[in-house]
Amino acid sequence: MNMAADKTVRELALEHSTATRVFEKLGIDYCCGGNKSLEDACRASNLSIDQVIDSLEMAEQAAHAAQKDQNWQTEALADLVAHIENTHHKYTREEMARLVPLLDKVCSVHGKNHPELQQVRASFRGLVQELTTHMMKEEGVLFPYIVRMEEAVIQKEPVLPAPFGSVQNPVSMMEHEHDSAGKALRAMREGSSGYTAPGDACVSYQTLYKALADFEADLHQHIHLENNILFPRAVALEKTH
């Protein structure tokens, strides 16, 4: 990635979705002060240009590394669970924490002229509440049981009875909650005209819609790994042992 120091902060924010997260963490204004070059913005914030460029490039590399394909049909279930938690659950929590205040900011500035933003915000807030509880249940109950079940099978030990009867019971509940999340995503996409920012959108507005589209894409991949791979393999493992 070419992180040219003479590019404006706004240009970098629009070209690289990972850049906005780095700018927010470092306190670099990419919206109202977005016309400054990266070099000038770093100087104004007493930041080392080299360190900022390193941070930007590392964020981009990490995003690419996370996209590498693996055959999760054959990897250990414990590895798949770890991947879901460390990649998708982590990303979901970080983005929810970032996007709630960003949505509030964009609504406060543009909400009067673009009332659809209020609908998008309401849907996203509901989704945040659902996903927060949903991921806690997965990490606290279902995922640990799947990992323990796999360990017992590998070590040829008896599988301890689940507190919820069959693993199919929590799986069905998680799938139902995934359906609910899917409805919220569809409502947000429809309300935002496919995350198309209007002509008067500022950089924060454009960043918000790009980030929500990325959030949607990641959640689709996240749900795919659980619904189509992890859950069926866990149910099959329980039935054969």
LUMLOVO-8323 format. One record per residue (C-alpha): residue number from 1; x, y, z; residue in three letters. Coordinates in steps of 0.2 Angstrom, whole numbers. Layout:
+-----+-------+-------+-------+------+
| seq |     X |     Y |     Z | type |
+-----+-------+-------+-------+------+
| NUM |     X |     Y |     Z |  ALA |
...
+-----+-------+-------+-------+------+
***
This chain:
+-----+-------+-------+-------+------+
| seq |     X |     Y |     Z | type |
+-----+-------+-------+-------+------+
|   1 |     0 |     0 |     0 |  MET |
|   2 |     7 |    17 |    -5 |  ASN |
|   3 |     4 |    28 |    10 |  MET |
|   4 |    11 |    44 |     3 |  ALA |
|   5 |    14 |    58 |    16 |  ALA |
|   6 |     8 |    71 |     4 |  ASP |
|   7 |    -9 |    64 |     1 |  LYS |
|   8 |   -23 |    72 |    11 |  THR |
|   9 |   -30 |    63 |    27 |  VAL |
|  10 |   -47 |    63 |    18 |  ARG |
|  11 |   -40 |    54 |     2 |  GLU |
|  12 |   -32 |    41 |    13 |  LEU |
|  13 |   -48 |    39 |    23 |  ALA |
|  14 |   -58 |    36 |     7 |  LEU |
|  15 |   -45 |    25 |    -1 |  GLU |
|  16 |   -42 |    13 |    14 |  HIS |
|  17 |   -56 |     8 |    26 |  SER |
|  18 |   -43 |     3 |    39 |  THR |
|  19 |   -36 |    20 |    39 |  ALA |
|  20 |   -51 |    28 |    48 |  THR |
|  21 |   -49 |    17 |    63 |  ARG |
|  22 |   -30 |    21 |    64 |  VAL |
|  23 |   -34 |    40 |    63 |  PHE |
|  24 |   -48 |    39 |    76 |  GLU |
|  25 |   -36 |    30 |    88 |  LYS |
|  26 |   -23 |    43 |    85 |  LEU |
|  27 |   -34 |    58 |    86 |  GLY |
|  28 |   -32 |    63 |    68 |  ILE |
|  29 |   -47 |    73 |    61 |  ASP |
|  30 |   -51 |    65 |    44 |  TYR |
|  31 |   -67 |    74 |    42 |  CYS |
|  32 |   -67 |    93 |    46 |  CYS |
|  33 |   -48 |    93 |    45 |  GLY |
|  34 |   -47 |    81 |    31 |  GLY |
|  35 |   -40 |    93 |    18 |  ASN |
|  36 |   -23 |    93 |    27 |  LYS |
|  37 |    -9 |    82 |    20 |  SER |
|  38 |    -5 |    67 |    31 |  LEU |
|  39 |    12 |    75 |    35 |  GLU |
|  40 |     4 |    92 |    41 |  ASP |
|  41 |    -9 |    82 |    51 |  ALA |
|  42 |     4 |    72 |    60 |  CYS |
|  43 |    14 |    88 |    63 |  ARG |
|  44 |    -1 |    97 |    71 |  ALA |
|  45 |    -4 |    82 |    82 |  SER |
|  46 |    14 |    80 |    87 |  ASN |
|  47 |    15 |    63 |    79 |  LEU |
|  48 |    29 |    54 |    70 |  SER |
|  49 |    24 |    53 |    52 |  ILE |
|  50 |    34 |    37 |    50 |  ASP |
|  51 |    25 |    29 |    65 |  GLN |
|  52 |     8 |    34 |    58 |  VAL |
|  53 |    12 |    27 |    41 |  ILE |
|  54 |    19 |    11 |    49 |  ASP |
|  55 |     2 |    10 |    59 |  SER |
|  56 |    -8 |    12 |    43 |  LEU |
|  57 |     2 |    -1 |    33 |  GLU |
|  58 |     1 |   -13 |    48 |  MET |
|  59 |   -18 |   -11 |    49 |  ALA |
|  60 |   -20 |   -14 |    30 |  GLU |
|  61 |    -9 |   -30 |    31 |  GLN |
|  62 |   -18 |   -37 |    46 |  ALA |
|  63 |   -35 |   -34 |    36 |  ALA |
|  64 |   -27 |   -44 |    21 |  HIS |
|  65 |   -20 |   -58 |    32 |  ALA |
|  66 |   -38 |   -60 |    40 |  ALA |
|  67 |   -45 |   -63 |    23 |  GLN |
|  68 |   -34 |   -78 |    19 |  LYS |
|  69 |   -45 |   -93 |    15 |  ASP |
|  70 |   -44 |  -109 |    25 |  GLN |
|  71 |   -53 |  -125 |    23 |  ASN |
|  72 |   -64 |  -124 |    39 |  TRP |
|  73 |   -73 |  -140 |    33 |  GLN |
|  74 |   -58 |  -150 |    38 |  THR |
|  75 |   -49 |  -139 |    52 |  GLU |
|  76 |   -51 |  -144 |    70 |  ALA |
|  77 |   -67 |  -137 |    77 |  LEU |
|  78 |   -57 |  -129 |    91 |  ALA |
|  79 |   -47 |  -119 |    78 |  ASP |
|  80 |   -63 |  -114 |    69 |  LEU |
|  81 |   -70 |  -108 |    86 |  VAL |
|  82 |   -54 |   -98 |    89 |  ALA |
|  83 |   -55 |   -90 |    72 |  HIS |
|  84 |   -73 |   -85 |    74 |  ILE |
|  85 |   -69 |   -77 |    91 |  GLU |
|  86 |   -52 |   -69 |    87 |  ASN |
|  87 |   -57 |   -63 |    70 |  THR |
|  88 |   -76 |   -60 |    68 |  HIS |
|  89 |   -82 |   -58 |    86 |  HIS |
|  90 |   -67 |   -46 |    89 |  LYS |
|  91 |   -71 |   -36 |    74 |  TYR |
|  92 |   -89 |   -35 |    78 |  THR |
|  93 |   -86 |   -28 |    95 |  ARG |
|  94 |   -73 |   -16 |    90 |  GLU |
|  95 |   -84 |    -9 |    75 |  GLU |
|  96 |  -100 |    -8 |    86 |  MET |
|  97 |   -90 |     2 |    98 |  ALA |
|  98 |   -84 |    13 |    84 |  ARG |
|  99 |  -100 |    15 |    74 |  LEU |
| 100 |  -112 |    19 |    87 |  VAL |
| 101 |  -104 |    36 |    91 |  PRO |
| 102 |  -101 |    39 |    73 |  LEU |
| 103 |  -119 |    36 |    68 |  LEU |
| 104 |  -124 |    48 |    82 |  ASP |
| 105 |  -112 |    61 |    75 |  LYS |
| 106 |  -118 |    59 |    57 |  VAL |
| 107 |  -137 |    59 |    63 |  CYS |
| 108 |  -134 |    75 |    73 |  SER |
| 109 |  -127 |    84 |    57 |  VAL |
| 110 |  -137 |    76 |    43 |  HIS |
| 111 |  -152 |    69 |    52 |  GLY |
| 112 |  -163 |    84 |    48 |  LYS |
| 113 |  -160 |    83 |    29 |  ASN |
| 114 |  -159 |    64 |    28 |  HIS |
| 115 |  -172 |    56 |    40 |  PRO |
| 116 |  -168 |    39 |    34 |  GLU |
| 117 |  -152 |    40 |    45 |  LEU |
| 118 |  -163 |    39 |    60 |  GLN |
| 119 |  -170 |    22 |    54 |  GLN |
| 120 |  -153 |    16 |    50 |  VAL |
| 121 |  -147 |    21 |    68 |  ARG |
| 122 |  -162 |    13 |    76 |  ALA |
| 123 |  -159 |    -4 |    67 |  SER |
| 124 |  -141 |    -3 |    71 |  PHE |
| 125 |  -144 |     0 |    89 |  ARG |
| 126 |  -156 |   -15 |    90 |  GLY |
| 127 |  -143 |   -26 |    81 |  LEU |
| 128 |  -129 |   -20 |    93 |  VAL |
| 129 |  -140 |   -26 |   108 |  GLN |
| 130 |  -144 |   -42 |   100 |  GLU |
| 131 |  -126 |   -46 |    95 |  LEU |
| 132 |  -119 |   -42 |   111 |  THR |
| 133 |  -130 |   -54 |   121 |  THR |
| 134 |  -128 |   -67 |   106 |  HIS |
| 135 |  -109 |   -68 |   106 |  MET |
| 136 |  -109 |   -69 |   125 |  MET |
| 137 |  -120 |   -84 |   125 |  LYS |
| 138 |  -109 |   -92 |   111 |  GLU |
| 139 |   -93 |   -89 |   120 |  GLU |
| 140 |   -99 |   -93 |   137 |  GLY |
| 141 |  -109 |  -109 |   134 |  VAL |
| 142 |  -110 |  -116 |   116 |  LEU |
| 143 |   -92 |  -114 |   110 |  PHE |
| 144 |   -84 |  -121 |   126 |  PRO |
| 145 |   -95 |  -136 |   125 |  TYR |
| 146 |   -91 |  -139 |   106 |  ILE |
| 147 |   -72 |  -138 |   110 |  VAL |
| 148 |   -74 |  -150 |   125 |  ARG |
| 149 |   -84 |  -162 |   115 |  MET |
| 150 |   -71 |  -163 |   101 |  GLU |
| 151 |   -57 |  -165 |   114 |  GLU |
| 152 |   -67 |  -180 |   122 |  ALA |
| 153 |   -69 |  -188 |   105 |  VAL |
| 154 |   -51 |  -186 |   100 |  ILE |
| 155 |   -45 |  -193 |   117 |  GLN |
| 156 |   -58 |  -207 |   116 |  LYS |
| 157 |   -66 |  -202 |   132 |  GLU |
| 158 |   -85 |  -201 |   135 |  PRO |
| 159 |   -93 |  -184 |   131 |  VAL |
| 160 |  -100 |  -176 |   146 |  LEU |
| 161 |  -119 |  -173 |   145 |  PRO |
| 162 |  -123 |  -156 |   139 |  ALA |
| 163 |  -133 |  -144 |   152 |  PRO |
| 164 |  -144 |  -140 |   137 |  PHE |
| 165 |  -148 |  -158 |   132 |  GLY |
| 166 |  -143 |  -160 |   113 |  SER |
| 167 |  -131 |  -147 |   105 |  VAL |
| 168 |  -145 |  -145 |    93 |  GLN |
| 169 |  -155 |  -135 |   105 |  ASN |
| 170 |  -143 |  -120 |   107 |  PRO |
| 171 |  -138 |  -121 |    89 |  VAL |
| 172 |  -157 |  -119 |    84 |  SER |
| 173 |  -157 |  -104 |    96 |  MET |
| 174 |  -142 |   -96 |    88 |  MET |
| 175 |  -148 |   -99 |    70 |  GLU |
| 176 |  -164 |   -90 |    75 |  HIS |
| 177 |  -155 |   -75 |    82 |  GLU |
| 178 |  -144 |   -75 |    66 |  HIS |
| 179 |  -160 |   -74 |    56 |  ASP |
| 180 |  -165 |   -59 |    66 |  SER |
| 181 |  -148 |   -51 |    63 |  ALA |
| 182 |  -151 |   -54 |    45 |  GLY |
| 183 |  -167 |   -44 |    45 |  LYS |
| 184 |  -159 |   -30 |    54 |  ALA |
| 185 |  -145 |   -29 |    40 |  LEU |
| 186 |  -158 |   -29 |    26 |  ARG |
| 187 |  -168 |   -15 |    35 |  ALA |
| 188 |  -151 |    -5 |    36 |  MET |
| 189 |  -147 |    -8 |    18 |  ARG |
| 190 |  -164 |    -3 |    12 |  GLU |
| 191 |  -165 |    12 |    23 |  GLY |
| 192 |  -148 |    18 |    16 |  SER |
| 193 |  -152 |    14 |    -2 |  SER |
| 194 |  -138 |     1 |    -2 |  GLY |
| 195 |  -126 |    12 |     8 |  TYR |
| 196 |  -126 |    25 |    -5 |  THR |
| 197 |  -120 |    41 |     3 |  ALA |
| 198 |  -130 |    57 |    -4 |  PRO |
| 199 |  -121 |    71 |   -14 |  GLY |
| 200 |  -120 |    82 |     2 |  ASP |
| 201 |  -112 |    68 |    13 |  ALA |
| 202 |   -97 |    74 |    22 |  CYS |
| 203 |   -82 |    62 |    25 |  VAL |
| 204 |   -89 |    55 |    41 |  SER |
| 205 |  -105 |    51 |    32 |  TYR |
| 206 |   -96 |    42 |    18 |  GLN |
| 207 |   -85 |    33 |    31 |  THR |
| 208 |  -100 |    28 |    40 |  LEU |
| 209 |  -109 |    20 |    25 |  TYR |
| 210 |   -93 |    11 |    19 |  LYS |
| 211 |   -90 |     5 |    37 |  ALA |
| 212 |  -108 |    -2 |    38 |  LEU |
| 213 |  -106 |   -10 |    22 |  ALA |
| 214 |   -90 |   -19 |    28 |  ASP |
| 215 |   -99 |   -23 |    44 |  PHE |
| 216 |  -113 |   -32 |    34 |  GLU |
| 217 |  -100 |   -41 |    24 |  ALA |
| 218 |   -91 |   -47 |    39 |  ASP |
| 219 |  -106 |   -52 |    48 |  LEU |
| 220 |  -112 |   -62 |    33 |  HIS |
| 221 |   -96 |   -72 |    33 |  GLN |
| 222 |   -97 |   -74 |    52 |  HIS |
| 223 |  -114 |   -81 |    51 |  ILE |
| 224 |  -109 |   -92 |    36 |  HIS |
| 225 |   -95 |  -100 |    46 |  LEU |
| 226 |  -107 |  -104 |    61 |  GLU |
| 227 |  -123 |  -109 |    52 |  ASN |
| 228 |  -115 |  -119 |    37 |  ASN |
| 229 |   -99 |  -126 |    45 |  ILE |
| 230 |   -97 |  -125 |    64 |  LEU |
| 231 |  -115 |  -130 |    69 |  PHE |
| 232 |  -118 |  -144 |    57 |  PRO |
| 233 |  -101 |  -152 |    61 |  ARG |
| 234 |  -104 |  -150 |    79 |  ALA |
| 235 |  -122 |  -158 |    77 |  VAL |
| 236 |  -114 |  -172 |    67 |  ALA |
| 237 |  -100 |  -175 |    79 |  LEU |
| 238 |  -113 |  -177 |    94 |  GLU |
| 239 |  -123 |  -189 |    84 |  LYS |
| 240 |  -109 |  -201 |    80 |  THR |
| 241 |  -102 |  -201 |    97 |  HIS |
+-----+-------+-------+-------+------+
***
